[in-house]
Amino acid sequence: MAITKLGLIGGGVMGEALLSRLIKQNVYLPSEILVSDPQQQRRNLLTQEYGVQVTTDNSLVVTSTTEVLLLAVKPQIFDSVVSQLGDWQVAGKTTTLPLLISIMAGVPLQKLEAFFCGQPVVRVMPNTPATVGVGMSAIALGKNVQPSHRELATCILASIGQVVEVSESLMDAVTAVSGSGPGYVTIFIESLTDGGVRAGLPRAIAYQLALQTVLGTAVLLQESGMHPAQLKDRVTSPGGTTIAGIAELESAGFRSAIIEAVLAAKEKAEELGNS
């Protein structure tokens, strides 16, 4: 087996998104990546699609990885995964893991550092647009992370989009905004499409209009640096169509509904993290 620089435990959607972008951007060669996944179908797909090494043995990934170990499993099975890693953690014994990156929602740094004693740990909250390279990842650094580890983690996560650093205490809020945010945006796009249909447009055209409008508005705000309120004011003419529509949104409590959705998601993230 070739030297494993990147070890990935969990070859699901987010894990695949990371390894595909890292390979495409030549951060790692396929031969330098080892992925463990219990499903034969996933292992076959990852081998055929990307040429990476695969295994069912999580402990092999841990013991053979030299640079970065990426945990991309469901948080509910974290304890089970760790129990499969053998006796390397017994009596203070550890393998050499230069950097551990966890994208498991709700698993705090304290718990990760307890299992991976003495290792540098970075906790990450990515989101689903990462699968097409335009994701948003927030990172929280563990107590053993050095500047070189921070730089490496940022480099890896930049392959799937933008990266911001936050204190771990803000991770639940991050989850509520960018982690859950795609769900809110899809409902808005769907509703905008339905509105177009009600106004008489064919559904396919209404959907195209709604989707491109959301995409174009986001790109315009990003590239121009304008505050959203500035753009809103630019397209809101006195007595015009846009202000009429905005007035309806305001009377229906649109802003308040979004704010309350974020707060509800944050509370649920806290609840899951404490369970």
WOJOSUL-V75516 format. One record per residue. N is the residue number from 1. OMEGA is omega in radians with two decimals (* if undefined). Layout:
n:N omega:OMEGA
n:N omega:OMEGA
//
This chain:
n:1 omega:3.12
n:2 omega:3.10
n:3 omega:-3.13
n:4 omega:3.08
n:5 omega:3.13
n:6 omega:3.07
n:7 omega:-3.09
n:8 omega:3.05
n:9 omega:-3.09
n:10 omega:-3.09
n:11 omega:3.14
n:12 omega:-3.02
n:13 omega:-3.09
n:14 omega:3.09
n:15 omega:3.10
n:16 omega:3.13
n:17 omega:3.14
n:18 omega:-3.06
n:19 omega:3.14
n:20 omega:-3.14
n:21 omega:3.12
n:22 omega:3.09
n:23 omega:-3.11
n:24 omega:-3.12
n:25 omega:3.07
n:26 omega:3.04
n:27 omega:3.04
n:28 omega:3.00
n:29 omega:3.10
n:30 omega:-3.11
n:31 omega:-3.14
n:32 omega:-3.07
n:33 omega:3.06
n:34 omega:-3.09
n:35 omega:3.02
n:36 omega:3.09
n:37 omega:-3.09
n:38 omega:-3.06
n:39 omega:3.14
n:40 omega:-3.13
n:41 omega:3.12
n:42 omega:3.14
n:43 omega:3.12
n:44 omega:-3.13
n:45 omega:-3.10
n:46 omega:3.11
n:47 omega:-3.10
n:48 omega:-3.05
n:49 omega:-3.00
n:50 omega:3.12
n:51 omega:3.14
n:52 omega:3.04
n:53 omega:-3.12
n:54 omega:3.13
n:55 omega:2.98
n:56 omega:-2.99
n:57 omega:3.13
n:58 omega:-3.12
n:59 omega:3.09
n:60 omega:3.11
n:61 omega:-3.11
n:62 omega:-3.02
n:63 omega:-3.08
n:64 omega:-3.10
n:65 omega:-3.07
n:66 omega:-3.03
n:67 omega:-3.09
n:68 omega:2.99
n:69 omega:-3.09
n:70 omega:3.10
n:71 omega:-3.08
n:72 omega:3.12
n:73 omega:3.08
n:74 omega:-3.10
n:75 omega:-3.13
n:76 omega:-3.10
n:77 omega:-3.12
n:78 omega:-3.12
n:79 omega:3.13
n:80 omega:3.14
n:81 omega:-3.12
n:82 omega:-3.13
n:83 omega:-3.13
n:84 omega:-3.00
n:85 omega:3.06
n:86 omega:-3.02
n:87 omega:-3.13
n:88 omega:-3.11
n:89 omega:-3.10
n:90 omega:3.07
n:91 omega:3.06
n:92 omega:-3.14
n:93 omega:3.12
n:94 omega:2.97
n:95 omega:3.13
n:96 omega:3.11
n:97 omega:-3.08
n:98 omega:-3.13
n:99 omega:3.05
n:100 omega:3.09
n:101 omega:3.14
n:102 omega:3.04
n:103 omega:3.12
n:104 omega:3.13
n:105 omega:3.02
n:106 omega:3.12
n:107 omega:-3.01
n:108 omega:3.11
n:109 omega:-3.11
n:110 omega:3.14
n:111 omega:3.12
n:112 omega:-3.12
n:113 omega:3.08
n:114 omega:3.12
n:115 omega:-3.11
n:116 omega:-3.00
n:117 omega:3.07
n:118 omega:-3.08
n:119 omega:3.03
n:120 omega:-3.07
n:121 omega:3.04
n:122 omega:3.08
n:123 omega:-3.03
n:124 omega:2.94
n:125 omega:3.05
n:126 omega:3.00
n:127 omega:-2.96
n:128 omega:3.07
n:129 omega:3.04
n:130 omega:-3.11
n:131 omega:3.08
n:132 omega:3.03
n:133 omega:3.12
n:134 omega:-3.12
n:135 omega:3.07
n:136 omega:-3.13
n:137 omega:3.02
n:138 omega:-3.12
n:139 omega:3.02
n:140 omega:-3.02
n:141 omega:3.07
n:142 omega:-3.01
n:143 omega:-3.10
n:144 omega:-3.09
n:145 omega:3.10
n:146 omega:3.14
n:147 omega:3.13
n:148 omega:3.09
n:149 omega:3.13
n:150 omega:3.14
n:151 omega:-3.14
n:152 omega:3.13
n:153 omega:3.13
n:154 omega:3.11
n:155 omega:-3.12
n:156 omega:-3.07
n:157 omega:3.07
n:158 omega:3.12
n:159 omega:-3.13
n:160 omega:3.11
n:161 omega:-3.11
n:162 omega:-3.09
n:163 omega:3.00
n:164 omega:3.10
n:165 omega:3.13
n:166 omega:3.00
n:167 omega:-3.08
n:168 omega:-3.14
n:169 omega:-3.13
n:170 omega:-3.06
n:171 omega:3.12
n:172 omega:3.08
n:173 omega:3.07
n:174 omega:3.12
n:175 omega:-3.09
n:176 omega:-3.11
n:177 omega:-3.05
n:178 omega:3.12
n:179 omega:3.14
n:180 omega:-3.06
n:181 omega:3.11
n:182 omega:3.08
n:183 omega:3.12
n:184 omega:-3.09
n:185 omega:-3.14
n:186 omega:3.09
n:187 omega:3.11
n:188 omega:3.13
n:189 omega:3.13
n:190 omega:-3.14
n:191 omega:3.11
n:192 omega:3.08
n:193 omega:3.13
n:194 omega:3.09
n:195 omega:3.10
n:196 omega:3.11
n:197 omega:3.12
n:198 omega:3.13
n:199 omega:3.04
n:200 omega:-3.12
n:201 omega:2.95
n:202 omega:-3.02
n:203 omega:-3.11
n:204 omega:3.13
n:205 omega:3.11
n:206 omega:3.13
n:207 omega:3.11
n:208 omega:3.12
n:209 omega:-3.10
n:210 omega:-3.09
n:211 omega:-3.11
n:212 omega:3.11
n:213 omega:3.10
n:214 omega:3.13
n:215 omega:-3.11
n:216 omega:3.13
n:217 omega:3.13
n:218 omega:3.13
n:219 omega:3.12
n:220 omega:3.12
n:221 omega:-3.11
n:222 omega:-3.05
n:223 omega:-3.12
n:224 omega:-3.08
n:225 omega:3.13
n:226 omega:2.96
n:227 omega:3.12
n:228 omega:-3.14
n:229 omega:3.12
n:230 omega:-3.14
n:231 omega:3.09
n:232 omega:-3.13
n:233 omega:-3.12
n:234 omega:-3.08
n:235 omega:-3.11
n:236 omega:3.14
n:237 omega:3.11
n:238 omega:3.11
n:239 omega:-3.04
n:240 omega:-3.08
n:241 omega:-3.05
n:242 omega:-3.13
n:243 omega:3.07
n:244 omega:3.12
n:245 omega:3.13
n:246 omega:3.12
n:247 omega:3.09
n:248 omega:3.10
n:249 omega:-3.12
n:250 omega:-3.13
n:251 omega:3.12
n:252 omega:3.11
n:253 omega:-3.08
n:254 omega:-3.13
n:255 omega:-3.12
n:256 omega:-3.13
n:257 omega:3.12
n:258 omega:3.13
n:259 omega:-3.13
n:260 omega:3.08
n:261 omega:3.12
n:262 omega:-3.14
n:263 omega:3.11
n:264 omega:3.12
n:265 omega:3.10
n:266 omega:3.13
n:267 omega:3.12
n:268 omega:3.10
n:269 omega:3.09
n:270 omega:-3.14
n:271 omega:-3.14
n:272 omega:-3.13
n:273 omega:-3.12
n:274 omega:-3.09
n:275 omega:*
//
